[in-house]
Amino acid sequence: EIVLTQSPGTLSLSPGERATLSCRASQSVSRTYLTWYQQKPGQAPRLLIYGASSRATGTPDRFSGSGSGTDFTLTISRLEPEDFAVYYCHQYGNSAPLTFGGGTKVEI
Amino acid sequence: EVQVLESGGGLVQPGGSLRLSCAASGFTYGFTFSHYAMSWVRQAPGKGLEWVSAISGSATDIDYADSVKGRFTISRDNSKSTLYLQMNSLRAEDTAVYYCAKTFGIHYQYYYMDVWGKGTTVTVSS
């Protein structure tokens, strides 16, 4: 099973600041099979980034994904009020189980 | 625009059973429900996301998380564009919001989950 470890657990920032979220895998993950989701309180997760760096439809360009192998990063260049949420990385390319990271909460 | 809608959640006693359903709609351009793998993902109160089970578009491939293997059964009826999760021998730790998620392609190990439902709540308690 591939374990995804996200850090930090909580990121306290202000609007306009830059957010850098980390996702580390216990073994190599193909970039193709690494995604990021955003979840706001009381809502379902929303696809943000797929293929490690491709923005999903509707994802603002202030969101960017990077990384390869075991280290992946989600960057929000300038935080907007609506970006305060929990972010999860997810991998699915190896044999089951599919796994999620524990999440990073971006708070004001 | 494809949408998925879960139903069937509720309060059940430990050891009991429940069947969740997920109805999908909005397919276009000749693509149908059978062209897409589907997954169930759950979220316990105050916790993160946990993948539960997935099924390929043709139902030839199925996988489960170890935590539910032998107790839960995923299935689909492509003629009804509906996904199911039969949950037996339920435990308190199965209490969660259960999300249905559509995958971008026919197999869950090659494509990401792109459309999620709003979820249905399952509470296991006496």
Interface residues (C-beta under 8 A of the other chain):
Chain A: Y33 T35 Y37 Q39 Q43 A44 P45 R46 L47 Y50 G51 A56 V86 Y88 H90 Y92 G93 N94 S95 A96 P97 L98 T99 F100 G101 G102 G103
Chain B: S39 V41 G48 L49 E50 W51 A54 D63 Y64 A65 D66 Y99 F104 Y108 Q109 Y110 Y111 Y112 M113 D114 W116 G117 K118 G119
